[in-house]
Amino acid sequence: MAGKVYTLRPDVRYQKVSGKSKAEEKVSFREKMLETLETFLLVILFSLFLVASGGVIYKSFIYFKIKKEKEALLAEKTVLEERLKNLTSREIVLDKARKLGLRPPQEGDYIYLK
């Protein structure tokens, strides 16, 4: 045994529980109920957080989808307005009138639409 080190590791046999400590380890019904209530409240709060997060994510998705659609519609509107201006410009209308054989408008000409 000289020069050798023996390490003792605790085992179940070494941890003897006395009757006194068993009484101290007993948990009252009230404490168990409080712990159960705390766990239940945490589960409820976590569920509410998930539902609220999902709602915010969905509303954000809809918002950005509508925003993108609005930008596309505005771009299409500007293209259509430009096309309308080109088709109704004075030069194009005069060119169409010449092709149909109409005379160019004079200064004294008026058009009344009813």
C-alpha positions, 0 to 999 in steps of 0.5 A: 500500500505504500505509494499507492493512492486509492480513490473512493467514489460514493455509491448508493451504499454510502449515501444512507438517508436518515428518517429525519431528512426524508421528512424534510424532503416531503413536498407539501400539496400547496407547493406541488400545486404552485409548481403545476400552476407555474408550469401551466401558465408558462405553457399558456404564455408560450402558446400565446406568444406563438399565436401572436408571432404567427399573426404578426408574420401573416399580417407582414406577409400580406402587407408586403404582398399588397405593397409589391402588387401596388408597385406593379400596378403603378408601373403598369399605369404609367405605361398605359398613360404613356401609351394613351398620350402617344395614341391621342397626341396631335400628330398621331390624330392628324396622321390618322385624319390624313389617311382617312382623307379629312382636311386639317383643322382650321383656326375657326373650326369648332367641334361640338359633342353632344 
